[in-house]
Amino acid sequence: MSIEKNVQIVKNFLAALVRRDKQGLLALSAEDIEWIVPGEDWPLAGTHRGHAGLEDLLQKANETVETSYPEPPEFIAQGDRVLVVGFATGRIKATNRKFEDHWVFAISVRNGKLTNIREYIDTQALARASEMA
């Protein structure tokens, strides 16, 4: 696929993520997708594999965090890789604490489907917001 098509597929995926459109996300993901979230002692951290892993991650995210994206992300692409640079604000539901997160997603696209997502996020901001009083 062309770089432009790969970027559009990633844009469609992120739009489905914001809408919380599980079926749309699954349709844009390869059966063997791998989504890596860094960190420890954080409900979303770990390597999530396949559609079942993606569904589990989405469920945990809905239970754990509220997030909004106040500015459109930046897309940088080469070959089958698309880097998405963005900023999010949010709230950890368990503590009601707010956070700001500058992030990068490194995404691989193969045959029109996302195959790998690696998040680079502000784990310290999320850990601080997750701390119980």
PyMOL commands that set and color helices and strands:
alter all, ss='L'
color gray80, all
select helices_A, chain A and resi 3-19+22-27+50-64+123-130
alter helices_A, ss='H'
color red, helices_A
select strands_A, chain A and resi 29-37+46-49+65-68+74-78+81-92+97-110+113-120
alter strands_A, ss='S'
color yellow, strands_A
deselect
rebuild
show_as cartoon
